[in-house]
């Protein structure tokens, strides 16, 4: 079974009664103006004890539909990589929710449930807009919108989600008129690219800090980052993978003009930034779960989540 199928199973299990850490609710952002519906989940502070629930190949902790306590809370939005889901970084979500953050993780058009759209170039335009729509919803139509602190919003993105996060905070990708992803394709978005008619992806000045892990950078040039000013915590793997090279992440760390906290992770591969795998998931998707000899993914995630929490506390709570 492929990773996409594994994650799809996990999504279905959650929709039918699954879980994560702290308070947990499913998130549905309605379609509008021709834009698709966005599915996801929310983690948030909760006064009730969580219970362990098996969701597909994951074991996660949650107090399902726990009431949100009184107060105003900072928000962090999570953007997954290609073929991922809103479950893909549940440990980051749990860490932040337990510390007083509202966390929204969403499915993009190239999630495990995206079908043919997984290979569609239009997703690169749509992904940043997904983040903006999510923030719009949580500050507007969401019933608990008054409890989100609009001045304290952050983002976590991995792989394509790292690309997404960088664009949202101001980076400008260069698609050109002949992007490789359009070779042999005559889709409307590729025809627009060839005519030089692509719209610029969405930016969102409400995002005040971002954590970016092993970002896909094929559409970036050194000039892409000239207008990025928010503080960024950047993580890079030693071995790379899935289209991301260690050198490309180092280059981004040097090209970002704003405050950058860069962490190169010895012994890691690209998917080391996903949570430790269960025995079941290791059998189903060994390419996702296999690390170099001597690399302790569980210990690394404890350290990484601690540093991510400290970063967001500093830039979203202490200022």
C-alpha positions as CSV (number, residue, x, y, z in Angstrom):
1,X,0.0,0.0,0.0
2,X,1.3,3.4,-0.9
3,X,1.8,6.3,1.6
4,X,-1.0,8.1,-0.1
5,X,-3.4,5.3,0.7
6,X,-2.1,5.1,4.3
7,X,-2.8,8.7,4.9
8,X,-6.2,8.5,3.2
9,X,-7.1,5.8,5.6
10,X,-6.1,8.0,8.5
11,X,-8.2,10.8,7.3
12,X,-11.3,8.6,7.0
13,X,-10.7,7.2,10.5
14,X,-10.6,10.7,12.0
15,X,-13.7,11.8,10.1
16,X,-15.5,8.8,11.8
17,X,-14.3,9.5,15.3
18,X,-10.5,9.7,15.6
19,X,-8.1,11.9,17.5
20,X,-5.0,14.0,18.2
21,X,-3.5,15.8,21.2
22,X,-5.2,18.4,23.3
23,X,-8.6,19.6,22.0
24,X,-9.5,18.5,18.5
25,X,-12.2,19.3,15.9
26,X,-12.5,18.7,12.3
27,X,-12.3,21.8,10.1
28,X,-14.4,22.4,7.0
29,X,-14.0,25.7,5.0
30,X,-16.8,26.0,2.5
31,X,-16.1,26.4,-1.2
32,X,-16.8,29.9,-2.6
33,X,-16.1,31.8,-5.8
34,X,-15.1,28.6,-7.7
35,X,-12.6,27.7,-5.0
36,X,-12.7,24.2,-3.6
37,X,-13.8,23.2,-0.1
38,X,-10.9,22.9,2.3
39,X,-10.8,20.0,4.8
40,X,-8.6,20.0,7.9
41,X,-8.5,19.9,11.6
42,X,-8.0,22.1,14.6
43,X,-5.9,21.4,17.8
44,X,-6.3,23.9,20.6
45,X,-5.9,24.2,24.4
46,X,-8.3,22.0,26.3
47,X,-9.0,21.3,30.0
48,X,-10.2,17.7,29.4
49,X,-7.9,14.7,29.4
50,X,-7.1,13.3,25.9
51,X,-7.5,9.6,25.0
52,X,-5.5,7.5,22.6
53,X,-7.1,6.7,19.3
54,X,-5.7,4.7,16.4
55,X,-6.3,6.6,13.1
56,X,-5.1,4.5,10.2
57,X,-1.3,3.9,10.9
58,X,-1.2,6.6,13.6
59,X,-1.8,6.6,17.3
60,X,-2.7,10.0,18.4
61,X,-4.1,11.8,21.5
62,X,-7.1,14.1,21.6
63,X,-10.1,15.4,23.6
64,X,-12.6,15.3,20.7
65,X,-14.7,18.4,20.4
66,X,-13.5,19.8,23.8
67,X,-14.9,23.3,24.4
68,X,-12.3,26.0,23.7
69,X,-11.5,27.7,27.0
70,X,-12.1,31.4,27.5
71,X,-9.3,33.7,26.2
72,X,-7.5,34.8,23.1
73,X,-5.0,32.5,21.5
74,X,-2.3,32.8,18.9
75,X,-2.8,30.8,15.7
76,X,-0.4,28.6,13.7
77,X,-1.4,27.1,10.3
78,X,0.3,23.9,9.1
79,X,1.0,23.1,5.4
80,X,1.8,19.5,4.5
81,X,4.1,18.2,1.7
82,X,3.1,16.4,-1.5
83,X,0.8,13.5,-0.9
84,X,0.4,14.4,2.8
85,X,-2.6,15.3,4.9
86,X,-3.5,17.4,7.9
87,X,-2.3,14.5,10.0
88,X,1.2,14.7,8.7
89,X,2.6,16.9,11.5
90,X,0.3,16.0,14.4
91,X,3.1,16.1,16.9
92,X,3.9,19.7,16.1
93,X,0.2,20.5,16.4
94,X,-0.1,18.7,19.7
95,X,3.0,20.5,21.1
96,X,1.7,23.9,20.2
97,X,-1.9,23.2,21.3
98,X,-0.7,22.0,24.7
99,X,1.3,25.2,25.1
100,X,-1.7,27.5,24.4
101,X,-1.9,27.8,20.6
102,X,-4.7,27.2,18.2
103,X,-3.4,25.1,15.4
104,X,-5.1,24.6,12.0
105,X,-3.8,21.9,9.6
106,X,-5.4,21.6,6.2
107,X,-5.4,19.4,3.1
108,X,-4.1,21.0,0.0
109,X,-5.2,20.0,-3.5
110,X,-2.1,17.6,-3.7
111,X,-3.0,15.8,-0.5
112,X,-3.4,12.0,-0.4
113,X,-7.0,12.6,-1.3
114,X,-6.3,14.9,-4.2
115,X,-6.4,12.2,-6.9
116,X,-5.3,13.5,-10.4
117,X,-4.7,17.0,-8.9
118,X,-1.6,15.6,-7.2
119,X,0.4,16.2,-10.4
120,X,-1.4,19.5,-11.4
121,X,0.8,22.6,-11.6
122,X,-2.1,24.7,-10.5
123,X,-1.6,23.5,-7.0
124,X,1.5,25.6,-6.7
125,X,-0.7,28.7,-7.3
126,X,-3.5,27.4,-5.1
127,X,-1.5,26.4,-2.0
128,X,-0.7,29.9,-0.7
129,X,-4.3,30.9,-1.3
130,X,-5.4,27.9,0.8
131,X,-3.4,29.4,3.7
132,X,-5.0,32.8,3.3
133,X,-8.5,31.4,3.0
134,X,-7.9,29.4,6.2
135,X,-6.8,32.5,8.1
136,X,-9.7,34.4,6.7
137,X,-12.2,31.7,7.9
138,X,-10.7,31.4,11.4
139,X,-10.8,35.2,11.8
140,X,-14.3,35.5,10.3
141,X,-16.9,32.8,9.9
142,X,-15.5,30.4,12.4
143,X,-17.8,30.4,15.5
144,X,-14.8,30.9,17.8
145,X,-13.2,33.6,15.7
146,X,-13.2,36.1,18.6
147,X,-10.8,33.9,20.4
148,X,-8.1,34.0,17.8
149,X,-5.5,36.7,18.3
150,X,-5.2,38.2,14.8
151,X,-2.0,39.9,15.6
152,X,-0.2,36.7,16.5
153,X,-0.4,34.3,13.6
154,X,2.4,31.9,12.5
155,X,2.9,29.1,9.9
156,X,4.7,25.7,9.8
157,X,5.4,24.2,6.4
158,X,7.2,21.1,5.2
159,X,8.5,20.3,1.7
160,X,5.9,21.7,-0.7
161,X,4.4,23.2,2.5
162,X,7.8,24.9,3.0
163,X,7.5,26.4,-0.5
164,X,3.9,27.4,0.4
165,X,5.0,29.1,3.6
166,X,7.8,31.0,2.0
167,X,5.4,32.3,-0.7
168,X,2.8,33.3,1.9
169,X,5.3,35.4,3.8
170,X,6.5,37.2,0.7
171,X,8.7,35.1,-1.5
172,X,8.1,35.4,-5.3
173,X,8.5,32.1,-7.3
174,X,9.7,32.3,-10.8
175,X,7.6,29.8,-12.9
176,X,8.7,31.0,-16.3
177,X,6.9,30.2,-19.5
178,X,8.1,26.5,-19.7
179,X,8.0,25.0,-16.2
180,X,9.1,21.4,-16.3
181,X,5.9,20.3,-14.6
182,X,4.1,21.4,-17.8
183,X,6.1,19.3,-20.2
184,X,3.7,17.4,-22.5
185,X,0.6,18.9,-20.7
186,X,-2.0,21.2,-22.2
187,X,-3.9,22.0,-19.0
188,X,-5.4,25.5,-18.7
189,X,-2.8,26.5,-16.1
190,X,0.1,25.3,-18.3
191,X,-1.3,27.3,-21.2
192,X,-1.5,30.3,-19.0
193,X,2.2,29.8,-18.1
194,X,3.2,29.6,-21.7
195,X,1.4,32.9,-22.4
196,X,3.0,34.6,-19.4
197,X,-0.5,35.0,-17.8
198,X,0.0,33.3,-14.5
199,X,-1.3,35.2,-11.5
200,X,1.1,35.8,-8.6
201,X,0.5,33.5,-5.7
202,X,-1.1,34.9,-2.6
203,X,0.9,36.5,0.2
204,X,-0.5,37.2,3.7
205,X,1.0,40.0,5.8
206,X,-0.9,38.6,8.8
207,X,1.7,35.8,9.2
208,X,4.2,37.1,11.6
209,X,6.6,34.2,11.9
210,X,7.2,30.9,10.0
211,X,8.9,27.6,10.6
212,X,10.0,26.0,7.3
213,X,11.4,22.4,7.0
214,X,13.2,21.2,3.9
215,X,11.3,23.5,1.5
216,X,10.9,22.6,-2.2
217,X,12.8,25.5,-3.9
218,X,12.7,24.7,-7.7
219,X,10.7,27.9,-8.4
220,X,12.9,30.2,-6.3
221,X,15.8,32.4,-7.4
222,X,18.1,34.4,-5.1
223,X,15.9,37.4,-5.9
224,X,12.7,35.6,-4.8
225,X,13.3,36.4,-1.1
226,X,14.1,40.1,-1.3
227,X,10.7,41.2,0.3
228,X,10.6,38.5,3.0
229,X,10.9,40.2,6.4
230,X,9.3,38.0,8.9
231,X,11.5,35.9,11.2
232,X,12.0,32.3,10.0
233,X,13.2,29.2,11.7
234,X,14.6,27.0,8.8
235,X,15.3,23.3,9.0
236,X,17.4,21.4,6.5
237,X,18.1,17.6,6.3
238,X,21.6,16.3,5.6
239,X,20.5,13.9,2.9
240,X,17.5,15.6,1.3
241,X,15.0,13.8,-0.8
242,X,11.7,14.1,-2.8
243,X,13.2,16.9,-4.9
244,X,14.8,18.8,-2.1
245,X,18.6,19.0,-1.9
246,X,20.6,20.0,1.2
247,X,22.4,22.7,-0.9
248,X,19.1,24.3,-1.9
249,X,18.1,24.7,1.7
250,X,21.4,26.2,2.7
251,X,21.1,28.6,-0.2
252,X,17.7,29.8,1.1
253,X,19.2,30.3,4.6
254,X,21.7,32.7,3.0
255,X,19.3,34.5,0.7
256,X,16.6,35.3,3.2
257,X,17.1,39.0,4.3
258,X,15.1,38.8,7.5
259,X,16.0,37.1,10.8
260,X,16.8,33.4,10.1
261,X,17.4,30.7,12.7
262,X,18.9,27.8,10.6
263,X,19.1,24.2,11.9
264,X,21.0,21.6,9.7
265,X,20.1,18.2,11.1
266,X,23.0,15.7,10.9
267,X,22.1,12.2,9.7
268,X,18.5,13.2,8.7
269,X,16.7,12.6,5.4
270,X,13.8,14.5,4.0
271,X,11.1,12.6,5.6
272,X,12.8,12.7,9.0
273,X,10.7,15.8,9.6
274,X,7.6,13.6,9.7
275,X,6.8,12.0,13.1
276,X,8.2,8.7,14.1
277,X,6.5,5.8,12.3
278,X,4.5,3.1,13.9
279,X,5.5,-0.5,13.1
280,X,2.4,-0.7,10.8
281,X,3.4,2.5,8.9
282,X,7.0,1.3,8.6
283,X,5.8,-1.8,6.8
284,X,3.4,0.1,4.5
285,X,5.8,3.0,3.6
286,X,9.4,2.2,4.4
287,X,10.7,5.0,2.1
288,X,9.0,7.5,4.5
289,X,10.1,5.8,7.7
290,X,13.6,4.7,7.0
291,X,16.4,6.8,8.5
292,X,20.2,6.4,8.4
293,X,21.8,4.1,11.0
294,X,22.1,5.8,14.3
295,X,19.5,8.5,13.6
296,X,16.9,8.6,16.4
297,X,13.8,10.2,14.9
298,X,11.9,10.2,18.1
299,X,14.6,12.1,20.0
300,X,15.0,14.5,17.1
301,X,11.3,15.3,17.1
302,X,11.4,16.0,20.8
303,X,14.2,18.5,20.2
304,X,12.7,20.0,17.1
305,X,9.2,20.5,18.6
306,X,10.8,22.1,21.7
307,X,12.7,24.5,19.4
308,X,9.6,25.2,17.3
309,X,7.6,26.0,20.4
310,X,10.3,28.3,21.7
311,X,10.5,30.1,18.3
312,X,6.7,30.7,18.2
313,X,6.6,31.7,21.8
314,X,9.3,34.3,21.2
315,X,7.8,35.8,18.1
316,X,4.1,35.4,18.8
317,X,3.8,35.6,22.6
318,X,6.7,37.5,24.0
319,X,6.3,40.6,21.7
